[in-house]
Amino acid sequence: MKILVCLKQVSAKESTLRLSEDSLHVRESDLSFEINEPDTFALEEALRLKEQLGGEVVVVSLGPARIQTSIREALAKGADRGIHIETENAESVDRTWAAGLIAAAVREEKFDLVLTGLQSDDLGTGQTGVILAEFLGLPHATIIMEIQIEESRIKAKRELEGGWFEWVEMPLPALLTIQSGLNKPRYASLLGIKKAKSKEMRRVTPVELGAEVSGTNALRLRKIYVPVKSKNTEFLDGTPKEAAAKLVERIRREIVSSPS
């Protein structure tokens, strides 16, 4: 089975976020980076399917040169080769354009299964995977908690709201977005780290993929800011009975009767 895993590199959770003077981006010089956590579960599931069924696992990521460290980490864990789509400021790239670049880079390879994390830890839109499925013309399912491969078909368990689940079935090839917690991601071994240095990493640019570099962003970022935390404490005077009556009236007026 030939499996593609889409990875995104995001700022590490322990990074201190400092905004630029124009409040349009986080200063990268203050950050350390890691693989987006939901994507690590997608990678682990791909490696387990490879161990079970045989085949090849390929990882693809979009971004500047620093992205290669995350690709190498995936190779060290067991992926067979990587594809690096070289772009700058990948964080602010429109999701449709990003998915289009990935589709252009992998379309000719005819993957049997494409896996992505459910969403990214930074933007959290959950859009890239399903848009990629549309570009590649693949059936897809989201929020996947379990995968079963049966010949040329795949069964996947989806997480729904309120603690409910559903099973969906579709033909291969297909695309799935993986929910965090599906498995326990492995660590890279010393031998894997050594082998990763000699594994193939193909580098391509948007121009080589036939994409226009200028005017590609439908997403316009106007401002990034730290949410303002505020609180207000109010004491209700009177006897317990009077205070209770005031509280009930306040709840009725400000919560129950307020427009949704």
C-alpha positions in Angstrom: 0.0 0.0 0.0 1.3 3.4 -1.0 0.4 6.0 1.7 0.9 9.8 1.7 1.0 11.7 5.0 0.7 15.5 5.1 2.7 17.2 7.8 2.7 20.7 9.0 5.4 22.3 11.1 4.1 24.6 13.9 5.6 26.5 16.8 6.4 24.3 19.8 3.9 24.5 22.7 6.5 25.9 25.1 7.5 28.7 22.7 7.0 32.3 23.9 4.8 34.1 21.4 5.9 37.7 20.7 4.1 39.8 18.1 5.8 41.9 15.5 5.4 45.7 15.6 2.7 45.7 12.9 0.8 42.9 14.8 0.6 40.8 11.6 2.8 37.9 12.6 4.6 36.2 15.5 8.3 36.9 15.5 9.9 33.7 14.2 13.3 34.4 15.8 11.7 33.7 19.3 10.2 30.4 18.3 11.2 26.7 18.2 9.3 24.4 15.9 7.8 20.9 15.9 5.5 18.6 13.9 1.9 19.5 14.3 0.6 17.1 17.0 -2.5 15.8 15.1 -0.2 15.0 12.2 2.0 12.7 14.3 -1.0 10.5 14.8 -1.6 10.4 11.1 2.1 9.5 10.5 1.9 6.7 13.2 -1.2 5.2 11.6 0.5 5.2 8.2 3.5 3.4 9.6 1.4 0.8 11.3 -0.5 0.1 8.1 2.8 -0.2 6.3 4.0 -2.8 8.9 0.7 -4.7 8.5 0.2 -4.6 4.7 3.6 -3.6 3.3 4.2 -0.8 0.9 5.6 2.7 1.2 5.0 5.8 3.4 5.7 9.2 1.9 5.5 12.5 3.8 4.9 15.9 2.3 5.2 19.3 3.9 5.0 22.9 2.7 7.1 25.8 4.0 10.6 27.3 4.3 13.9 25.5 4.7 13.3 24.8 8.4 10.5 22.4 7.4 13.2 19.9 6.4 13.9 19.1 10.1 10.3 17.9 10.5 10.4 15.8 7.3 13.7 14.2 8.5 12.1 13.4 11.9 9.3 11.6 10.0 11.9 9.7 8.0 13.7 8.8 11.2 10.4 7.3 12.6 10.1 5.1 9.5 8.7 7.0 6.5 10.5 6.1 3.3 10.9 9.4 1.6 9.8 13.0 1.8 8.6 15.9 -0.5 9.3 19.5 0.5 7.3 22.2 -1.2 9.5 25.3 -0.7 7.5 28.4 0.1 8.0 31.3 2.5 5.5 32.4 5.2 3.5 29.2 4.9 1.4 30.1 8.0 -0.4 32.8 6.2 -0.9 31.0 2.9 -4.5 30.4 1.8 -5.6 26.8 2.6 -6.9 26.3 -1.0 -3.6 27.3 -2.5 -1.7 25.1 -0.1 -3.9 22.1 -0.8 -3.5 22.9 -4.6 0.3 22.8 -4.3 0.2 19.5 -2.4 -2.1 18.0 -5.0 0.1 19.2 -7.9 3.2 17.7 -6.2 1.7 14.2 -5.5 -1.0 13.7 -8.1 1.1 11.6 -10.5 2.2 9.2 -7.8 -1.2 7.6 -7.4 -1.3 7.0 -3.7 -3.7 4.4 -2.3 -4.4 6.3 0.9 -3.8 9.9 2.0 -3.7 10.8 5.7 -3.7 14.2 7.4 -4.1 15.4 10.9 -7.6 16.6 11.8 -6.4 20.2 12.1 -3.3 22.3 12.9 -2.4 23.4 16.3 -1.8 27.0 15.1 -4.7 28.0 12.8 -7.0 25.0 13.6 -9.2 25.5 10.5 -9.4 21.7 9.6 -9.7 22.7 5.9 -6.6 21.5 4.1 -7.3 17.8 4.2 -10.8 18.0 2.8 -9.8 20.6 0.1 -6.9 18.3 -0.9 -9.4 15.4 -1.3 -11.4 17.6 -3.7 -8.4 18.5 -5.7 -7.3 14.8 -6.0 -10.8 13.6 -6.7 -10.8 11.2 -3.7 -13.6 10.2 -1.3 -12.9 11.3 2.2 -13.9 11.1 5.8 -13.0 13.2 8.8 -12.3 12.8 12.5 -11.2 9.2 12.1 -10.7 7.0 15.3 -10.1 3.6 13.7 -9.2 2.2 10.3 -9.8 -1.2 8.7 -8.5 -2.1 5.2 -10.4 -4.8 3.4 -9.0 -5.6 -0.1 -9.8 -2.5 -2.2 -12.1 -0.8 0.3 -11.6 1.0 3.6 -13.8 1.1 6.7 -13.3 4.1 9.1 -14.8 4.9 12.5 -15.7 8.6 12.8 -16.2 10.5 16.0 -19.4 12.5 16.1 -20.8 14.9 18.7 -22.2 13.8 22.1 -20.0 10.7 22.4 -21.5 9.1 19.3 -19.5 7.3 16.5 -20.3 6.1 13.0 -18.6 3.6 10.6 -18.2 4.7 7.0 -17.0 2.6 4.0 -15.5 3.8 0.8 -13.3 2.5 -2.1 -9.6 3.1 -2.2 -7.9 5.4 -3.0 -9.3 7.7 -0.3 -8.3 10.5 2.1 -8.8 10.5 5.9 -8.2 13.2 8.5 -7.1 11.6 11.7 -8.3 12.5 15.2 -5.7 12.9 17.9 -5.5 9.9 20.3 -6.1 7.3 17.6 -2.8 5.7 18.5 0.4 6.3 20.4 3.1 7.9 18.2 6.5 6.3 18.3 9.8 8.0 19.0 12.6 7.9 16.4 15.3 5.4 17.2 19.0 6.1 16.9 19.2 3.7 13.9 16.2 5.5 12.4 17.9 8.9 12.8 21.0 7.6 11.1 19.1 6.1 8.2 17.0 9.2 7.7 20.1 11.1 6.5 20.3 9.0 3.4 16.6 8.8 2.5 15.3 10.8 -0.4 13.8 14.2 0.0 12.5 15.8 -3.2 12.4 19.6 -3.2 10.0 21.5 -5.5 8.8 25.1 -5.8 5.4 26.5 -6.7 6.8 27.7 -10.0 7.9 24.1 -10.8 4.5 22.9 -10.0 2.9 25.4 -12.3 1.4 27.6 -9.6 1.5 31.4 -9.7 3.6 32.8 -6.7 2.1 36.2 -6.7 -1.6 36.9 -5.9 -2.1 33.4 -4.5 -3.5 34.5 -1.1 -7.3 34.8 -0.8 -6.7 34.9 3.0 -6.0 38.4 4.3 -4.6 38.7 7.8 -5.5 42.1 9.3 -4.3 41.7 12.9 -3.0 39.2 15.5 -3.6 40.1 19.2 -3.5 38.5 22.6 -7.0 38.0 24.0 -7.8 40.5 26.8 -8.8 38.8 30.0 -11.4 40.7 32.1 -13.6 39.9 35.0 -16.2 41.7 37.1 -17.3 40.8 40.6 -20.6 42.2 42.0 -22.0 41.6 45.5 -25.7 41.3 46.0 -26.8 43.1 49.2 -29.6 42.1 51.6 -30.7 39.1 53.4 -30.1 35.6 51.9 -33.7 35.6 50.7 -33.3 39.0 49.1 -30.0 38.2 47.6 -31.4 35.0 46.1 -34.3 36.9 44.6 -31.9 39.4 43.0 -29.8 36.6 41.6 -32.8 34.8 40.1 -33.9 38.1 38.5 -30.4 38.8 37.2 -30.2 35.3 35.6 -33.7 35.6 34.1 -32.9 39.0 32.6 -29.3 38.6 31.4 -29.0 34.9 30.6 -32.4 33.3 30.0 -34.0 36.2 28.1 -30.8 37.3 26.2 -30.8 36.6 22.4 -28.8 33.5 21.4 
